[in-house]
Amino acid sequence: MPLWKIYHPAEAFSIADKKILSERITSLYAGIPIPKFYVVILFEALAQDSCFVSGEPHNRFIRFKVDQIARTLPGPVIREWWIRTIDEIIAPFVKDRGYDWEISIDETPFDLWSLQGEIPPPFESAAEKRWVKENKASPYTLAEKLPVNLILTPGISDR
């Protein structure tokens, strides 16, 4: 899952804005691909004078807090690309409207997560491919935990 918590001034986003931004965020992850239902976005409206930066009220600030579990970002180049990609997606809703913003991403261990009582299937597994197609969690077999393209490595030959 990616769980996005967006802390924003109450007037920052209309319902239509929230829908469009949520669709853009979901499409980003669906392109990986991961199941769309993994993507959860919570908009947390803040009352006037409820956000402080440098000890002063800041009523034009938006904070994006992202928890990622389904995938991790391997290495600094991909991490930079990911942050810049996110900045591009949110720009029409923050930068172009004159808001200050901040993004942080935490990566939680994959094995500390479940959906509807199911442990998510491994990356590139047959079960994960099915979850993407069906867009829902469902039980899977041991055989479905295997990668779609199973490549076996050579065994130890010096025995």
TIVEX-559067 format. One line per field, with one value per atom (N, C-alpha, C, CB): x, y, z; residue in three letters. Coordinates in Angstrom, 3 decimals. Glycine has a CB too. Example, Ala and Ser with C-alpha at 12.3 -4.5 7.8 and 13.67 -1.06 7.14 Angstrom:
BEGIN
c1	(13.190  12.300  13.200  11.308  12.850  13.670  12.900  14.084)
c2	(-5.690  -4.500  -3.300  -4.473  -2.250  -1.060  0.030  -0.598)
c3	(7.800  7.800  7.800  9.046  7.080  7.140  7.870  5.725)
marpa	(ALA  ALA  ALA  ALA  SER  SER  SER  SER)
//
This chain:
BEGIN
c1	(0.825  0.000  0.870  -0.939  0.460  0.852  -0.341  1.302  -0.061  -1.065  -0.599  -1.263  -1.385  -1.085  -1.982  -1.275  -1.367  -2.095  -1.732  -1.748  -2.740  -2.522  -3.149  -3.130  -2.303  -2.736  -2.765  -1.785  -3.937  -4.103  -5.083  -4.582  -4.971  -5.990  -7.358  -5.656  -8.384  -9.729  -10.195  -10.717  -9.824  -10.298  -9.399  -10.417  -8.339  -7.350  -7.886  -6.169  -8.731  -9.179  -10.694  -8.535  -11.258  -12.683  -12.812  -13.290  -14.030  -14.254  -13.720  -15.768  -13.936  -13.423  -11.899  -13.921  -11.241  -9.777  -9.291  -9.294  -9.958  -9.561  -9.678  -10.424  -10.736  -10.932  -9.843  -12.326  -9.583  -8.569  -7.184  -8.562  -6.836  -5.528  -5.415  -5.301  -6.463  -6.462  -6.293  -7.766  -6.943  -6.798  -5.371  -7.779  -4.757  -3.371  -2.402  -2.958  -2.585  -1.719  -1.908  -2.023  -3.151  -3.449  -2.859  -4.968  -2.968  -2.420  -0.907  -2.795  -0.252  1.200  1.574  1.736  0.904  1.191  0.707  0.545  -0.435  -0.965  -0.008  -2.348  0.776  1.750  2.947  2.223  3.096  4.271  4.262  4.335  3.279  1.919  1.754  0.921  0.926  0.429  -1.088  1.054  -1.808  -3.270  -3.713  -3.905  -4.671  -5.165  -5.723  -6.228  -6.315  -6.915  -5.871  -7.766  -4.602  -3.539  -3.446  -2.182  -3.835  -3.635  -4.765  -3.559  -4.395  -5.358  -4.888  -5.483  -5.820  -5.487  -6.469  -5.531  -5.930  -6.739  -6.450  -6.463  -7.477  -7.347  -7.732  -8.248  -6.815  -7.024  -7.065  -5.899  -8.263  -8.419  -8.015  -9.877  -7.264  -6.801  -7.532  -5.261  -7.986  -8.647  -7.629  -9.313  -8.136  -7.299  -6.407  -8.177  -5.156  -4.165  -3.901  -4.629  -4.025  -3.705  -2.386  -4.808  -1.754  -0.441  0.568  -0.490  1.694  2.747  4.056  2.901  4.759  6.089  7.011  6.096  8.111  9.053  8.394  9.619  7.420  6.745  5.703  7.739  5.418  4.449  3.317  5.133  2.084  0.989  1.311  -0.323  1.007  1.240  -0.004  2.568  -0.889  -2.167  -2.137  -3.209  -0.940  -0.785  0.233  -0.338  0.162  1.112  0.366  1.968  0.903  0.313  1.399  -0.329  1.084  2.046  1.557  2.234  2.410  2.128  2.969  2.421  2.311  2.974  2.606  2.554  3.592  3.347  4.008  3.876  3.228  3.753  3.687  2.950  4.818  4.866  5.262  5.861  4.505  4.790  4.956  3.670  4.098  4.068  5.378  2.914  6.076  7.340  8.292  7.129  9.579  10.592  11.368  11.547  12.011  12.749  14.246  12.495  14.780  16.178  17.161  16.373  17.788  18.887  18.501  19.521  19.512  19.266  18.726  20.517  19.111  18.641  17.140  19.415  16.687  15.251  14.472  14.999  15.041  14.353  14.157  15.144  15.196  15.067  14.027  16.430  14.071  13.095  11.676  13.365  11.466  10.142  9.630  10.174  10.468  10.071  9.752  11.191  10.588  10.339  9.055  11.538  8.783  7.545  6.335  7.546  6.417  5.323  5.139  5.601  6.253  6.159  5.425  7.565  5.686  5.009  3.501  5.615  3.134  1.723  0.946  1.592  1.556  0.839  0.961  1.346  1.897  2.158  0.902  3.120  0.003  -1.183  -2.062  -2.015  -1.914  -2.756  -2.063  -3.183  -0.757  -0.024  0.822  0.866  1.852  2.755  2.004  3.843  1.180  0.467  -0.589  -0.185  -0.925  -1.915  -1.264  -2.933  0.066  0.781  0.943  0.098  0.764  0.975  2.437  0.062  2.890  4.145  3.800  4.864  4.733  4.431  5.676  3.773  5.432  6.498  6.001  6.919  6.905  6.589  7.589  6.637  7.106  8.021  7.460  8.224  8.357  7.971  8.654  8.345  7.863  8.380  8.144  7.700  9.091  8.937  8.840  10.116  7.659  7.358  7.675  5.869  8.145  8.407  7.154  8.919  7.354  6.273  5.548  6.817  6.283  5.670  4.878  6.735  4.731  3.928  2.677  4.759  1.933  0.821  -0.145  1.315  -1.418  -2.422  -3.599  -2.896  -4.359  -5.555  -6.681  -5.315  -7.783  -8.907  -8.441  -9.646  -7.450  -6.943  -5.991  -8.071  -5.638  -4.709  -3.360  -5.276  -2.293  -0.946  -0.766  0.177  -0.353  -0.209  0.773  0.260  0.464  1.336  2.662  0.646  3.683  5.001  4.991  6.012  5.968  6.208  6.346  7.472  5.638  5.707  5.132  7.126  4.427  3.848  2.561  3.575  2.151  0.885  -0.276  0.654  -0.243  -1.318  -1.356  -1.136  -0.196  -0.181  -0.743  1.250  -0.377  -0.914  -2.445  -0.285  -2.959  -4.410  -5.036  -4.744  -4.399  -4.923  -4.988  -4.049  -3.960  -3.974  -5.181  -2.652  -5.369  -6.466  -7.830  -6.358  -8.011  -9.305  -9.528  -9.420  -8.459  -8.497  -9.138  -9.249  -8.767  -9.232  -8.340  -10.724  -8.345  -7.606  -8.431  -7.264  -7.744  -8.416  -7.386  -9.124  -7.849  -6.915  -6.142  -7.673  -4.948  -4.146  -3.409  -3.145  -2.979  -2.312  -0.807  -2.658  -0.139  1.323  1.885  1.868  1.304  1.772  1.651  0.983  0.624  0.442  1.446  -0.959  2.186  3.220  4.453  3.605  4.562  5.716  5.633  5.811  6.788  6.778  6.104  8.215  5.503  4.868  5.906  4.187  7.076  8.179  9.219  8.803  9.027  9.915  11.223  9.245  12.306  13.632  14.416  14.363  14.768  15.537  17.018  15.141  17.797  19.249  19.893  19.861  21.094  21.783  21.988  23.128  21.930  22.177  23.669  21.536  23.979  25.385  25.876  25.570  26.952  27.411  28.640  27.723  29.166  30.390  30.122  31.299  28.964  28.661  28.834  27.243)
c2	(-1.167  0.000  1.230  -0.002  2.213  3.550  4.191  4.403  4.750  5.521  6.968  4.985  7.809  9.237  9.960  9.802  10.745  11.649  13.058  11.401  13.802  15.152  16.131  15.326  16.871  17.858  19.215  17.879  19.839  21.024  22.012  20.628  23.295  24.250  23.796  25.693  24.021  23.534  23.961  24.026  25.140  25.651  25.271  27.148  24.529  24.248  23.402  23.559  22.423  21.487  21.346  20.128  21.433  21.117  19.590  21.814  19.103  17.659  17.206  17.310  18.013  17.669  17.625  18.683  18.578  18.574  17.288  19.797  16.906  15.694  14.468  15.511  14.398  13.259  13.224  13.323  14.348  14.408  14.086  15.806  14.687  14.419  12.949  15.326  12.391  10.968  10.077  10.603  10.414  9.635  9.707  10.140  10.882  11.037  10.211  12.520  10.267  9.502  8.008  9.851  7.572  6.158  5.697  5.915  6.499  6.140  5.983  7.200  6.799  6.686  5.295  7.768  4.847  3.528  2.394  3.402  2.582  1.546  1.287  1.955  2.285  2.128  1.276  3.452  0.938  0.168  -1.270  0.160  -2.092  -1.932  -2.555  -2.551  -1.908  -2.509  -2.365  -1.830  -3.186  -3.060  -1.660  -4.108  -1.122  0.215  0.290  0.631  -0.806  -0.757  -0.646  -1.989  -0.831  -0.590  0.893  -1.085  1.774  3.221  3.824  3.915  4.383  5.025  6.469  4.241  7.404  8.824  9.454  9.561  10.051  10.725  12.217  10.148  12.998  14.454  14.913  15.147  15.558  16.033  17.562  15.511  18.115  19.565  20.151  19.954  21.222  21.902  23.234  22.128  23.486  24.766  25.903  24.745  27.097  28.298  28.360  29.576  28.708  28.861  27.559  29.923  26.424  25.121  24.562  24.126  25.229  24.811  25.910  24.521  25.496  26.441  25.991  26.565  26.917  26.668  27.711  26.735  27.289  28.182  28.886  29.220  28.220  28.791  29.835  29.383  30.020  31.027  30.359  32.109  30.893  30.327  30.378  31.078  29.304  29.265  28.627  28.453  29.472  29.018  28.713  30.046  28.671  28.329  27.201  29.578  26.234  25.119  23.789  25.152  22.894  21.565  20.525  21.410  19.535  18.470  17.150  18.371  16.482  15.157  14.148  15.095  13.268  12.204  10.899  12.209  10.191  8.980  7.788  9.139  6.745  5.467  4.495  4.929  3.950  2.979  1.624  3.428  0.604  -0.751  -1.695  -1.252  -1.553  -2.511  -2.531  -2.187  -1.418  -1.338  -0.437  -0.812  -0.684  0.201  0.823  -0.567  1.903  2.649  2.332  4.186  1.574  1.141  2.192  -0.141  2.880  3.764  5.208  3.276  6.090  7.532  8.079  8.238  7.515  8.048  7.804  7.402  6.597  6.284  7.068  4.753  7.230  8.006  9.453  7.959  10.037  11.417  11.492  11.943  10.530  10.507  10.429  9.318  9.578  9.400  10.696  8.288  11.345  12.616  13.662  13.135  13.752  14.744  14.415  14.801  13.138  12.724  13.114  11.198  12.872  13.270  14.786  12.795  15.528  16.993  17.445  17.620  16.778  17.130  16.864  16.338  15.753  15.380  16.350  13.959  16.779  17.649  19.136  17.411  19.504  20.917  21.722  21.009  21.220  22.038  22.338  21.343  21.544  21.697  22.459  20.339  22.593  23.281  24.420  22.292  24.099  25.119  26.151  24.462  25.663  26.576  27.410  25.792  27.039  27.791  28.617  26.837  28.648  29.490  28.925  30.768  27.622  26.996  26.595  25.760  26.582  25.934  24.488  26.649  23.578  22.171  21.397  21.547  20.227  19.320  17.892  19.561  17.034  15.616  14.800  15.224  13.768  12.783  11.402  13.018  10.451  9.072  8.166  8.664  7.329  6.274  4.946  6.301  4.040  2.702  1.703  2.348  1.118  0.167  -1.244  0.280  -2.139  -3.511  -4.168  -4.342  -4.826  -5.465  -6.523  -6.089  -7.199  -8.296  -7.833  -9.257  -6.545  -6.005  -5.321  -5.010  -6.074  -5.475  -6.570  -4.670  -6.285  -7.208  -6.410  -8.219  -7.034  -6.436  -7.457  -5.987  -7.080  -7.998  -9.351  -8.193  -9.334  -10.554  -11.356  -11.408  -10.842  -11.532  -10.819  -11.601  -11.623  -11.074  -10.828  -12.053  -9.643  -9.389  -10.374  -7.946  -10.798  -11.745  -11.103  -12.304  -11.922  -11.389  -10.627  -12.523  -9.752  -8.960  -9.867  -8.093  -9.518  -10.237  -11.647  -10.307  -11.983  -13.323  -13.409  -13.689  -14.650  -14.871  -14.277  -16.378  -14.432  -13.877  -12.357  -14.310  -11.714  -10.254  -9.810  -9.709  -10.501  -10.173  -10.311  -11.097  -11.334  -11.519  -10.389  -12.882  -10.011  -8.917  -7.619  -8.718  -7.382  -6.189  -6.244  -6.071  -7.377  -7.538  -7.413  -8.892  -8.086  -8.084  -6.834  -9.309  -6.132  -4.933  -5.195  -3.828  -6.347  -6.658  -7.741  -7.116  -7.798  -8.833  -10.108  -8.381  -11.236  -12.533  -13.596  -12.884  -14.724  -15.791  -16.287  -16.963  -16.804  -17.349  -18.589  -16.290  -19.389  -20.651  -20.467  -21.713  -21.474  -21.455  -21.328  -22.726  -22.036  -21.968  -20.554  -22.946  -19.812  -18.446  -17.463  -17.978  -17.873  -17.015  -16.954  -17.512  -17.902  -17.940  -16.825  -19.298  -16.370  -15.338  -15.858  -14.875  -14.951  -15.312  -15.913  -14.080  -15.304  -15.798  -16.421  -14.657  -17.667  -18.359  -18.709  -19.624  -18.175  -18.469  -19.148  -17.164  -20.374  -21.123  -20.957  -22.630  -20.837  -20.695  -22.073  -19.777  -22.171  -23.459  -23.920  -23.371  -25.222  -25.771  -25.853  -27.155  -26.320  -26.483  -27.749  -26.553  -27.656  -28.809  -29.493  -28.375  -28.977  -29.567  -30.577  -28.484  -31.153  -32.152  -33.547  -31.975)
c3	(0.000  0.000  0.000  1.183  -0.687  -0.294  0.431  -1.539  1.568  2.301  2.289  3.779  1.670  1.616  2.605  0.178  3.470  4.353  3.911  5.883  3.525  3.009  3.997  1.565  4.693  5.677  4.974  6.941  4.943  4.110  4.740  2.715  4.367  4.802  4.284  4.299  5.060  4.732  3.343  5.764  2.910  1.618  0.443  1.682  0.679  -0.369  -1.516  0.231  -1.215  -2.241  -2.251  -2.028  -3.450  -3.614  -3.689  -4.909  -3.676  -3.836  -5.191  -3.703  -6.230  -7.565  -7.561  -8.618  -6.880  -6.764  -6.105  -5.958  -5.027  -4.301  -5.196  -3.039  -5.972  -6.872  -7.946  -7.528  -8.576  -9.641  -9.080  -10.310  -7.952  -7.349  -6.950  -6.119  -6.380  -6.004  -7.233  -5.265  -8.324  -9.566  -10.094  -10.640  -10.032  -10.503  -9.656  -10.474  -8.348  -7.443  -7.689  -5.957  -7.786  -8.017  -9.346  -7.995  -10.384  -11.701  -11.651  -12.743  -10.854  -10.708  -10.203  -9.746  -9.166  -8.596  -9.500  -7.221  -10.151  -11.048  -12.207  -11.589  -12.573  -13.647  -13.288  -14.076  -12.028  -11.575  -12.086  -10.053  -12.063  -11.553  -10.170  -12.519  -9.388  -8.159  -8.203  -6.865  -7.448  -7.465  -7.045  -6.542  -7.763  -7.444  -6.034  -8.438  -5.554  -4.218  -3.109  -3.990  -3.432  -2.444  -2.083  -2.985  -2.998  -2.844  -2.011  -4.230  -0.857  0.042  0.259  1.420  0.097  0.234  1.219  -1.155  2.255  3.265  3.229  4.676  3.047  3.080  4.482  1.979  5.153  6.520  6.505  7.480  6.531  6.513  7.868  6.166  7.811  9.026  9.182  8.984  10.368  10.655  10.562  12.065  10.329  10.280  11.522  10.175  11.336  12.413  13.168  13.391  12.481  13.087  12.595  12.798  11.656  11.147  11.464  9.599  12.037  12.381  11.738  13.922  11.137  10.582  11.193  8.995  11.725  12.422  13.596  11.455  14.209  15.366  15.035  16.266  13.749  13.314  12.541  12.443  12.643  11.859  10.364  12.148  9.668  8.220  7.589  7.854  7.086  6.556  5.065  6.827  4.486  3.059  2.914  2.226  3.811  3.831  3.719  5.124  2.882  2.702  2.923  1.282  3.731  4.092  3.537  5.641  2.754  2.205  2.963  0.667  3.673  4.436  3.767  5.964  3.233  2.456  3.142  1.006  3.379  3.862  2.701  5.111  2.323  1.231  1.796  0.119  1.416  1.882  0.697  2.813  -0.317  -1.423  -2.216  -2.353  -2.277  -2.998  -2.228  -4.444  -2.409  -1.849  -3.005  -0.873  -2.716  -3.735  -3.613  -3.594  -4.566  -4.468  -4.973  -5.243  -4.075  -4.436  -4.637  -5.656  -4.551  -4.574  -5.890  -4.250  -7.016  -8.298  -8.448  -9.479  -8.137  -8.246  -7.194  -8.079  -6.022  -4.980  -5.419  -3.660  -5.998  -6.497  -7.612  -7.007  -8.545  -9.632  -9.074  -10.577  -8.062  -7.478  -6.849  -6.433  -6.059  -5.425  -6.486  -4.485  -7.505  -8.568  -9.334  -9.549  -9.536  -10.209  -9.370  -10.473  -8.076  -7.181  -7.217  -5.728  -7.171  -7.243  -8.509  -7.201  -9.628  -10.879  -10.788  -12.054  -10.177  -10.075  -9.185  -9.531  -8.092  -7.154  -7.486  -5.759  -8.361  -8.666  -9.005  -9.813  -9.844  -10.153  -8.939  -11.195  -7.889  -6.702  -5.575  -6.202  -5.657  -4.596  -5.162  -3.834  -5.897  -6.443  -7.279  -7.290  -8.208  -9.112  -8.399  -10.226  -7.166  -6.378  -5.276  -5.764  -5.259  -4.308  -2.908  -4.210  -2.753  -1.441  -1.268  -1.274  -0.047  0.309  0.621  1.530  0.381  0.627  0.991  -0.586  1.532  1.940  1.723  3.439  1.295  1.086  1.895  -0.446  2.577  3.159  2.893  4.692  2.701  2.417  3.429  0.955  4.072  4.941  4.242  6.357  4.354  3.790  4.928  2.840  5.051  6.114  5.624  6.559  6.484  6.052  5.451  7.234  4.330  3.585  4.409  2.320  5.296  6.049  7.270  6.487  7.459  8.560  8.015  9.407  7.171  6.458  6.034  5.236  6.077  5.537  5.000  6.621  4.110  3.533  3.626  2.051  4.285  4.462  5.008  3.131  5.876  6.490  5.627  6.866  4.461  3.568  3.580  2.125  3.708  3.541  2.045  4.120  1.637  0.206  -0.438  -0.031  -1.658  -2.337  -2.728  -3.567  -2.940  -3.298  -4.630  -3.369  -4.742  -5.947  -7.168  -5.781  -8.241  -9.516  -9.465  -9.972  -8.402  -8.300  -9.113  -6.827  -9.372  -10.071  -9.276  -10.309  -7.958  -7.120  -7.208  -5.656  -7.182  -7.283  -8.630  -7.094  -9.695  -11.023  -11.018  -12.116  -10.353  -10.255  -9.448  -9.611  -8.333  -7.519  -8.336  -6.260  -9.164  -10.015  -10.948  -10.833  -11.594  -12.558  -11.887  -13.260  -10.748  -10.062  -9.214  -9.188  -8.883  -8.046  -6.687  -8.759  -6.110  -4.755  -4.154  -4.765  -2.819  -2.103  -2.088  -0.659  -2.220  -2.144  -1.778  -3.493  -1.244  -0.882  -2.115  -0.221  -1.857  -2.946  -2.452  -3.486  -3.394  -3.080  -3.005  -4.121  -2.482  -2.448  -3.859  -1.768  -4.814  -6.200  -6.763  -7.073  -6.338  -6.828  -6.233  -6.524  -5.210  -4.630  -5.518  -3.240  -6.451  -7.348  -8.375  -8.050  -8.869  -9.916  -11.182  -10.234  -11.922  -13.181  -14.126  -13.826  -14.181  -15.000  -14.085  -15.859  -13.745  -12.825  -13.519  -12.273  -12.995  -13.530  -12.416  -14.045  -12.644  -11.647  -11.942  -11.642  -10.890  -11.061  -11.030  -9.957  -11.526  -11.489  -10.058  -12.210  -9.855  -8.524  -8.247  -8.384  -7.065  -6.680  -7.355  -5.106  -8.108  -8.888  -8.287  -10.300  -7.184  -6.656  -5.550  -6.142  -5.489  -4.455  -4.990  -3.925)
marpa	(MET  MET  MET  MET  PRO  PRO  PRO  PRO  LEU  LEU  LEU  LEU  TRP  TRP  TRP  TRP  LYS  LYS  LYS  LYS  ILE  ILE  ILE  ILE  TYR  TYR  TYR  TYR  HIS  HIS  HIS  HIS  PRO  PRO  PRO  PRO  ALA  ALA  ALA  ALA  GLU  GLU  GLU  GLU  ALA  ALA  ALA  ALA  PHE  PHE  PHE  PHE  SER  SER  SER  SER  ILE  ILE  ILE  ILE  ALA  ALA  ALA  ALA  ASP  ASP  ASP  ASP  LYS  LYS  LYS  LYS  LYS  LYS  LYS  LYS  ILE  ILE  ILE  ILE  LEU  LEU  LEU  LEU  SER  SER  SER  SER  GLU  GLU  GLU  GLU  ARG  ARG  ARG  ARG  ILE  ILE  ILE  ILE  THR  THR  THR  THR  SER  SER  SER  SER  LEU  LEU  LEU  LEU  TYR  TYR  TYR  TYR  ALA  ALA  ALA  ALA  GLY  GLY  GLY  GLY  ILE  ILE  ILE  ILE  PRO  PRO  PRO  PRO  ILE  ILE  ILE  ILE  PRO  PRO  PRO  PRO  LYS  LYS  LYS  LYS  PHE  PHE  PHE  PHE  TYR  TYR  TYR  TYR  VAL  VAL  VAL  VAL  VAL  VAL  VAL  VAL  ILE  ILE  ILE  ILE  LEU  LEU  LEU  LEU  PHE  PHE  PHE  PHE  GLU  GLU  GLU  GLU  ALA  ALA  ALA  ALA  LEU  LEU  LEU  LEU  ALA  ALA  ALA  ALA  GLN  GLN  GLN  GLN  ASP  ASP  ASP  ASP  SER  SER  SER  SER  CYS  CYS  CYS  CYS  PHE  PHE  PHE  PHE  VAL  VAL  VAL  VAL  SER  SER  SER  SER  GLY  GLY  GLY  GLY  GLU  GLU  GLU  GLU  PRO  PRO  PRO  PRO  HIS  HIS  HIS  HIS  ASN  ASN  ASN  ASN  ARG  ARG  ARG  ARG  PHE  PHE  PHE  PHE  ILE  ILE  ILE  ILE  ARG  ARG  ARG  ARG  PHE  PHE  PHE  PHE  LYS  LYS  LYS  LYS  VAL  VAL  VAL  VAL  ASP  ASP  ASP  ASP  GLN  GLN  GLN  GLN  ILE  ILE  ILE  ILE  ALA  ALA  ALA  ALA  ARG  ARG  ARG  ARG  THR  THR  THR  THR  LEU  LEU  LEU  LEU  PRO  PRO  PRO  PRO  GLY  GLY  GLY  GLY  PRO  PRO  PRO  PRO  VAL  VAL  VAL  VAL  ILE  ILE  ILE  ILE  ARG  ARG  ARG  ARG  GLU  GLU  GLU  GLU  TRP  TRP  TRP  TRP  TRP  TRP  TRP  TRP  ILE  ILE  ILE  ILE  ARG  ARG  ARG  ARG  THR  THR  THR  THR  ILE  ILE  ILE  ILE  ASP  ASP  ASP  ASP  GLU  GLU  GLU  GLU  ILE  ILE  ILE  ILE  ILE  ILE  ILE  ILE  ALA  ALA  ALA  ALA  PRO  PRO  PRO  PRO  PHE  PHE  PHE  PHE  VAL  VAL  VAL  VAL  LYS  LYS  LYS  LYS  ASP  ASP  ASP  ASP  ARG  ARG  ARG  ARG  GLY  GLY  GLY  GLY  TYR  TYR  TYR  TYR  ASP  ASP  ASP  ASP  TRP  TRP  TRP  TRP  GLU  GLU  GLU  GLU  ILE  ILE  ILE  ILE  SER  SER  SER  SER  ILE  ILE  ILE  ILE  ASP  ASP  ASP  ASP  GLU  GLU  GLU  GLU  THR  THR  THR  THR  PRO  PRO  PRO  PRO  PHE  PHE  PHE  PHE  ASP  ASP  ASP  ASP  LEU  LEU  LEU  LEU  TRP  TRP  TRP  TRP  SER  SER  SER  SER  LEU  LEU  LEU  LEU  GLN  GLN  GLN  GLN  GLY  GLY  GLY  GLY  GLU  GLU  GLU  GLU  ILE  ILE  ILE  ILE  PRO  PRO  PRO  PRO  PRO  PRO  PRO  PRO  PRO  PRO  PRO  PRO  PHE  PHE  PHE  PHE  GLU  GLU  GLU  GLU  SER  SER  SER  SER  ALA  ALA  ALA  ALA  ALA  ALA  ALA  ALA  GLU  GLU  GLU  GLU  LYS  LYS  LYS  LYS  ARG  ARG  ARG  ARG  TRP  TRP  TRP  TRP  VAL  VAL  VAL  VAL  LYS  LYS  LYS  LYS  GLU  GLU  GLU  GLU  ASN  ASN  ASN  ASN  LYS  LYS  LYS  LYS  ALA  ALA  ALA  ALA  SER  SER  SER  SER  PRO  PRO  PRO  PRO  TYR  TYR  TYR  TYR  THR  THR  THR  THR  LEU  LEU  LEU  LEU  ALA  ALA  ALA  ALA  GLU  GLU  GLU  GLU  LYS  LYS  LYS  LYS  LEU  LEU  LEU  LEU  PRO  PRO  PRO  PRO  VAL  VAL  VAL  VAL  ASN  ASN  ASN  ASN  LEU  LEU  LEU  LEU  ILE  ILE  ILE  ILE  LEU  LEU  LEU  LEU  THR  THR  THR  THR  PRO  PRO  PRO  PRO  GLY  GLY  GLY  GLY  ILE  ILE  ILE  ILE  SER  SER  SER  SER  ASP  ASP  ASP  ASP  ARG  ARG  ARG  ARG)
//
